[in-house]
Every structure is written in C-alpha cells, then in structure tokens.
Amino acid sequence: MRKLILSMTQIYQSKIFRSGLLLFLTLQFTSCGIYTLNDVSIDYTKVKTIKLFAIENKANYVNPQLSPKLYDKLSQKFINSTKLTRTNSDEAHYQIIATITGYNPSQTVGISAQQATTNRLTVSVHVVLKKTLENKTDEFDVSRNADFSANLSLQQAEGQLLDELVRNLTDEIFNHIFSNW
C-alpha cells in the first residue's frame, strides 16, 4: 500500500512539475524576446495614399546597391504591411523622403596582438515624413550597424551584411512612421 501511495505522489508531483514548467516556458516566450511591431496605427478613413521618393545617397562612401535595395524593401514593407495605396502624386497623404547620410566602416571589438579582430559597418539614414492632411513634417534619423571579421575587406563584408542592414533599417523606419515610436 505504501508503494502505491508513493508512486501516486510521484506521478502527481511530476504532473505539477510539468504543468509548472509549461507555464514558466509559456510566460518566458510570450513576455520576453525579440519583438516585431506589427501594430500599424493608421486612420484608413483619412490616410489613403503614400509616396516614397527615390532614396538619395549622400554618404562619403557610396555603395551603389544600397539605395535601390532600401527603396525596394521599404516599398514592399508599405505594400505588405499597410492598406495604403502607393502613388507618385505630390498630393499623397504620407510623403517619405529618405537620404543615406552615412556609410562608415570602423575598427571596433577585440584587440588581439595589437590588431583589431572585428570591424563594424554603420549605415545612417535621415528620413523626412510629410503628413499632408495634418500639414505636419516629422524628421528623424535611423542608424544600424553590423560587425564583420577584420580579415575581410569592406567589399567582401558588404556582400554578407547589406541585406541584414537593409532589413533592419527598413523595420526601424517603418516602425517609427507607423507605430508611434
């Protein structure tokens, strides 16, 4: 009889343990971690159109792929994540003018035998958002960086880093414009 009570206690405790563990893990993964802001705050009864101007590159070093990739990624983000209609009209309700202002490689992390082991590429973008219905203009800057091995040249690293940087810049610009950052 004692063995039966002992085994029933072990089963009960293991169910409590599993339930507690499941609750703990659920809370951990739902309350912490990487966030993506998908809540777009747009009054679609008023705001219906958006215009994205060609992205000018005024950085000291110009990567010829950066402007078109950033333009395409932003355009796709607007199309896929909002109900706004893209237009080329100067009467668009939201007008976005973006300028690449910085494209800067630098030595950063980890010094080994008096030599840097990691370099960093930082890309900066200045954004002007014109809300024609409200007659308001909002200006802000976004900047993203990515580290790469000091054994690689900048040209070698660009091939690996450009898509990640463009994706991160796009998300930050989009979130600033549409998620009330």
Secondary structure as UniProt FT lines:
FT   HELIX           2..31
FT   TURN            44..46
FT   STRAND          49..52
FT   STRAND          56..57
FT   TURN            64..65
FT   HELIX           66..81
FT   STRAND          85..86
FT   TURN            90..91
FT   STRAND          94..107
FT   STRAND          111..112
FT   TURN            113..114
FT   STRAND          115..116
FT   STRAND          118..131
FT   TURN            132..135
FT   STRAND          136..149
FT   TURN            150..151
FT   HELIX           154..178
FT   TURN            179..180
//
